[in-house]
Every structure is written in C-alpha cells, then in structure tokens.
C-alpha cells in the first residue's frame, strides 16, 4: 500500500526509496471548475504515475478527492507544487496551494 499525504502535510519534507509509490490526496470539487493543477513536479527523482478524481461526496456536486500517485524513480531531491484554481483563469487566482518536497534514496 502506497504512502499517502494530504493537505495536513502541506510544506512537509519526506524521504522515500527508489521504486516506492506515494499518493497525494486533496479535496477537490471540479463541478465548480476548480481542480488541482500540477505546477511543478519535473524532477528526475520522481514520476507521476496517475492523476485521478474520486467521488466521495453525496450526489451531484458533492465533491471528492484528487489522487495523484508518484513513484520514486532515481536517487535525488524533488519538490511537488500544486495550485487549486480554474484552468481558464490565471494560476495567480489559485485559492489554495500545496507543496511536498523530499529525497529519494
């Protein structure tokens, strides 16, 4: 089972091993137009494996979670930066941000 990090881990630093997978789980409500956008995760130390939305709220517009799965691909440092905004608006309109950094060993 992969490690999981949520909004409470915003700004945290983690350590994983090559081949380990981890999830970033963040509340999201794309029915309002808002979604988590990966601003930066372009390190050779990690790779984005999947980016999925999962309904968790009741009924239409109830919201859910964005699940981003990453894998440690080679030793080194990484930083993941995400912004929560409507894609047709500018990134500066983000209502939330999330950062997770770490080292793959």
Secondary structure, 3 states (H helix, E strand, C coil): CCEEECHHHCCEEEEECCCCEEEEEEEECHHHCEEEEEEECCCCCEEEEEEEEEECCCCCCCCEEEEEEEEECCCEEEEEEEEEEECCCCHHHCCEEEEEEEEEC
